Amino acid sequence: MLGNRSSDNHTKPLLGTEEERRWWRKWKEVLDVEEAKNQVLFSLPMIVANVSYYAIPLVSVMFAGHLGDLELAGATLANSWACVTGFDFTQGLSGALETLCGQGVGAKQYRVLGIYLQTSCIISCFFSIILSFLWFYTEPILILLHQAPNISEQAGLYMKYLIPGLFAFGFIQNFLRFLQTQSIVMPLVFCSALPLAIHFGIAYSLVHWTSLGFSGAPLACSISLWISTLLLAIYIHCSKKTNRTWEGLSFESFSVFLTNLKVALSSAAMVCLECWSFDILVFLAGVMPNSERSTSLIAMCVNTHLWSQCCCKHKVSNELGAGMIDRAKNAMAVTLKLVVLLALIIDLALTFGHNIWAGFFADSQEIVQEFASMTPFLVISITFDTLQCILLGVARGCGWQHLAVWVNLATFYFIGMPLALLFGFKLNLHAKGLWIGLICGLAAQASSLFLIVLRRKFTNVDIAVSREKEVPLSI
């Protein structure tokens, strides 16, 4: 009997029965398992890094928000203003590296990556200096935009202590793109998670143990962002993995300034047109009745929305740089399938845990209950947002930023915002109406981008690849 059992175990197929093998073959037809595995292994560290960097300013908002409803409204308004006038723009500028460095790696032009990184840092620093003056005068600008004076005063104070963090955030985004396009992701986990862990202690100490109080929250954010900047800079300078791409500072970076700036501005316009539509909702909420509650509620929804972070554009740009058009298309297709699963997980977590999540922002039960009523609309918007996030990543990888600019302009500002005004003010749906309008814009954007990706001829990309190999420092 034992011998027969042993024999049966040895003769049993490794993949099980014929039915199991047939199921496995069908699954491989639906999804490129090897490509999916590579993308998941790459994306998990990137998700940790992105969430950590997003969480640093968010934690500061949470610490400030627990000081009172006025402080919560001021901090959330300031955070939205910081995104509108600074963080979104500097993040968009760094998008040039996704195209230039990504295709440079694929074409094996490793040296130019360091040149592009230096140029991008110069561009980010230049614009950060200009934007810091805008941040300094936040209070009168917000009052001019018909925001409540008491909330504007708190937001203006918050922004002044956040100015140093603007410069650090620009450098961080450039370092992330530089390492990400080379598939160097594990160090990003350490360089982002460690500052986040330290940030809790810094924020608590400055808010509760010093006389800074409310001002300690944004100052803690600036300090933590600079800690991360220094960690990333040290890694790039000392790591053996960047020997081929980083050869030290060079005046050659100024020779490609205009080339980089052209791509950077297109990328920044693409990012800002999308992100500004979210932040405009916060300012519209500020002119509604009971502006403190409306502003806090919409800002919480916007902050929640930012958790849907996905990363696939490095893969597309690398394959295009190597001339692998079919592999680039396959990378896009696999990621679109994976993102459906990601959206489902996020939606389920939000559906069953919305009260816990809202409790991180505010102690007020009224705000928590209002957020619960917004959850169904938030779930729908996150589903569309995860899809368009991938499609915009494909646009950056292919260098189609100029097309995405027009799509974002049309869908958000000629469809989404007018409908938000109609539902929110004319039909008196208030915060829900604003978010319904945003959903309409997101749906139109995702559909338009999907049609472009499907119908766009990749022959133009082939030409761009050949030029890249002949003249590495142009695009």
N, C-alpha and C positions, 0 to 999 in steps of 0.2 A: 504493500500500500504506500509506504513512504517512498519507495523507488518510483512508483508511478507518479506521485505528486511532484517529485523532483524533476522527472522527465517532462511533465506538463509545464512546469515553471520555465525550463530551459527552452522549450519549443514555443512558448507564448511570444508573439510579436512585440517589439519594443513599443510600437504605437498602439497596441491593443487590438481590438477587433477591426474587421474590415469597415464597419460602420464608423468607428472612430477615425480611421485613416481617411475615409471619404469626407468626414466633417472637417478634418484638418486641411485637406486639399481645398475644400470650398472656402475655408477661412483665409488661406493664403491667396486665393483669387480675389477676395474682397479687400485684403490689406496686405501690403508688402511688410511682412513681419520683421525682416532684418532692418529695413529702413525705419520702421516704427520703433524698434528696440534702440537704434542709434539715436533717434530724436528724443526718446524718453530719457535715456541716460544723459543726453546733453541738456535737456530742458529742466530736469529736476534741480540741478545746481543753479541754473539761471533763474528759476522761479523763486528759490530761496533767496538769491541775491536781490532780485527785483522787489520781492515782498519786504525784505529787510530795509532796503533804501526807501521804499514807500512808507514803511512803518515808522521811521525815525521822525519825520514831521507830524505824522498822525498821532504818535504817542505824546508829542508836545501839545497838540490840540486837546487830547484827552485830559492831560494834567491841568491845562488851563480851564477846560470845560467844567471840571469838578469844583472849581472855585465859585461858580454861580452861573445863572442863565445868561447874564450880560457878558460874562467872560467867555462862555461857550459861543455865543453869537459873534463876539468880536474875534475870537480865535479862528472860528470856521470861516468867517468872512475874509480874514487876513490870509488864511491858507488858500482860499479860492483866488484872491487877488494875487497872491504870490505865484500861483500856477498860471493865471492869465497873463501876467506881465513879466514873468521871469522863468520859472521852472519849465513850463511847456516850451518856451522859445529856445532855451539853452539845450533842452533835450532834443528838440528838432534839429538844431544846428549840428549836433553830434551824429545825426542820421547820415550825414555825408560819408562818414567812415564805414557805415554798413555797406554802401555801394562801392566806394573806392578801395577800402581794405579787403572787403569780401572778395571782389573780383581780382584784386592783387594777389591774394593767397592762391586762388584758383589758377592764376597765370604764372605762379611761382616767382613773382616779382616782390620778394620779401623785403628788400631794403626800403622800398617806397612806403611801407606801412609806418615806419617810424617818422618819416618826413611828413606824411599826412597827419599823424598824431600831433606833432608839434604845431603844424598849421592850424589844426582844429582847436588846440588849446589857446593859441593866440587869438583866434576869432572869438572863442567863448569869453576870454578875459576882456576883450575889447567891448563886446556888447554888455557884459556884466557891469562894467564901469558906467555905461550909459544908463542901464536899467536901475542901478543903485540910486541914482538921483530921483528917478520916478518913485521908487519905494520910500524914499525919505519923506516925500510929500504926499503920502498915501491918504492921510486924514482929510485935507482940503479937497482932494480929488474925489474921494468917496462921498463927501457932503455935496459936491457939485453934481454927482450922479444920483442925488436924491436918496442916499442911504441915511438911516437914523443917526443923528449927531453923536449920541452916546455910544452906539456900536462903532461908528467910524473912528471915534477917539481911541477906543480899545484896539481896533484893528491897526490904526496908525502906529501906536506904541509897539504892538507886536512886530510890525514890519521892520521897524528900525533895528531891532535886535536880530532880525533874520538876515540882514544884508550880508554879513560875512559868509553865511551859508550859501548864498547865491553863487559866489565864486567857486566854492568847494563843489557844489552840485554840478557846475559846468565841467570841471575837471573830471569828476567821477564818471559822468556820462561818456566822455571821450575815452577814458581808460577802459570802461566796460566794453565799448564797441571795438576798441583795439584788441583786447584779449578775446572777446567773444568770437570775432571773425576768424581767429586762429584756433578756435575750439579749446581754449584754455579757460576752464570754467570752475574747477574745484577751488582754486585760490580765491575766487570771488566769494565763495561761501564764507570763508574765514574773514576776509576783508570787509564783509558786510554784516555778518551775524555778530561778530565781536563788538563793533561799534554800537550795534543795536542793543546788545546786552548791557554795555556800559551806559548807554543813553538813559535807561530806566533810572539808574542810580544818579546820574548827573541831573536829570530833570527833577526827580523827587527832591534832591538836595537843594537845588537852586530855588524851586518853588516854595518849599516848606521850611527850609532851614536858613534861608537868607532873607534880607529885606527886599529882594527883587520881586518875590511873589509872582504875579502874572507875567512880568517881563522875563523871569527866569526860564519859562517854557521855550520861547523862541531862541534864547541865548544857548540853551542846552542843545537845541537842534543844530545850531551853527557849529558848536564845539564838536559834536558827534560826527557831523559831515566832514569836518576837517581831519578828524582822526582817521576816518576811512580813506580820505584823499592821500594822506601821508603813507598809509599802509600799502595802497595800490601803487603809488609812485616808487616806493622802496622795492616792491616786488618786481615791477617792470625793469628797474635799473639793475637789480641783482640776480634775477632768475636766469638760468641757463636756457630756459624754453624760449626766451625772447632775444637770444643772442643774434639771430639772423634778421630780426625785424627792428631791433632797437640798437643803434650804434652811437647814441649820445646826441647832444644838442648840435644843431647844424643850421647855418644861415641859408642852406638850400631850401628850408621850409618856406621862406619868403618868396621863392621863385614860383611856387605853385599856389600862392595865396588866392589869386583870383579864380583859379580852377576849383579849388576847394570851396571858396565862398559861394560860387554859383550853385553848386550842388547843395551846400549847406542851407542857403536861403530857400531853395525849393523845398527841401525836406522840412525846414522850420515852418514854412507856410502850410504844408500838408498837415503837420501835427497840430499847429495852432488853430487852424480852421475847425478841426474836430474838437480839440480840448476846450476851446473857448466857448463852444456851444453848451457844454456842461456847466461851465462857470458862469455864463450869462444867466442861467437859471437861478443861481444863487442871488445875483443882483436883482433879478426880477422878483424873487421872493422877498427881497428887502423893501420893496415898495408896496407890498400887500398889507392888508390889515393884520395886526398882531405880528409885526415883522420879526420879532425875536424868535418866535416859535417857527414861523415859516422858513426863515433863513437857516435855523439850526436843522430843520427837517430835511430840506433840499440838500444842504451841505453834507449831511450824513449819508444821503443817498448817493451823492457824487463820490464821496470818499469810499463808499462800499463798492461802487462801480469800478474803481481803479484796481481792485484786487484781481480782476480778470486779466492777468498778465500771461502772454504767450510769446514764444520765441521760435521762429522758423526762418527768418529772413537771411541769417548767416548761411544756412545750408543752400538756399537758392542762389545767393550771390557767389558763393564758392564754386558751385557747379557751373555757373555761367562763365566765371573767369577761366575755368579749365576747358570751356567749350562743350560741356556736357549738357546740352539742352534738354534731352529726354530725362536725364537724372534730375534736373532742376524741376521739371514738370512733375516727376514722380514724388519728389520731396514735398511739393506743394499739396498734391493729392493726399498723401499720407497724413500730413499735418491737419488738413481740413477734417479728415475722419477722426483723428485723435481729439480735436478740439470740441467735437460734438460730445464726447465722453466727459471732457473737462467741464463744459458748460452744464451738463447734467449734474455733476458732483457739486459744483458751486450752487446751483439752484436748489438742490435738495438740502444742502447745509444751511442756506439762507432761509428756506421755508420752515425748517424745524428749529432753527436757532436764532431767529430774528430778535427775540426779546433779549437774549443774552448779549448779542452783538450791539444792540441799541444801548444796553446798560453800560457798555464801555464808554460811551460818549456823554451820557447825561444821567442824573439821578431822578429827574422829573418823570413820573409815571405817565403824565399826559403826552410827553414827547415819545416815550416808548410805545404807547398805544397808537399814536399817529403813525409812527414808523411801521408798526405791524400792518396797518391798513394800506401802506405803500408797497409792501413786500410783493404782492402779485405783479404789480407793474414793474418793479425792480427786477424780478426774475425774467420777465420777457425781454427787457432791455439788455440784460447781461447776456442772454442767448444770442441776440443779434451782434452785440459788441465783441464777443469772442470770435465770431466768424469774420467780422470786418478787421479785427486785429491781425489775423493771419493774412488776409488779402492785402492789407496795407504793408505788411512785412514783405510780401512778394513784390509789391510795387517798389519798395526801397531796394530790395535785392536786385531787381531788374533795371533800376534807374528810371522808373516811370513816375517819379514824384510829380512832374508837371501835370500828368493826367489825373492823379489823385487829388491835386489841389482843386481842379475844376469840379470833380465829383463832390468833394467835401463842401465846397462853396455852394453848389446847387442844392444838395440834399439837406444840409443843415440850415442854411440861411434863407432859402427860398421855399422850403417845405417844412422842416422841423420847427424853426422859430416862429413863423407865422401861425402855425397850428397850436403851438404852445401858448401864444398870446390869446388866441381865440378860445381855447379850452380853459385856460387859467383865469382870464379876466372877463371875457365876454360871457362865457357860460358859467362863470363862478365856480369852477371846479378847483380853483386855488392850486395847491401844490400838486395834487393828482393831475390836474389839467396840464400843468407845465411838463410833467413827466410823460404824459401821453403824447404830447407834441414831439418830445425827444425820441420816443419810440418810433414814431412815424419817420423821423429823419434817419434814425439808425437803420430801419428796414430798407428805406430807399437807397442809403449808402451801400449797405451790404449787397443788395441786388445789383446795383450799378457796377460795383467793383468786380463782382462775380462774372458779369457779362463781359467786362473788359478783359479779364484773365482768360475767359473761354475763347474770345474772338480775336484777341491780340495776336498778330503774327510775330513769331519769334525770329524771323529773318533779320529784323532790326537788331536783335541781340547778337546774332552771329557777326554782324558787321562791327558792332561795338567791341566784341571780343578780339577780333583781328586787329583793330586799331590799338587796343590795350596792349597787345603783345609787341607791336612795333614801337609805340610811344607810351611807356608805362605811366608817365606823369600827366596824362590827359584823359579826358573822358567825353 
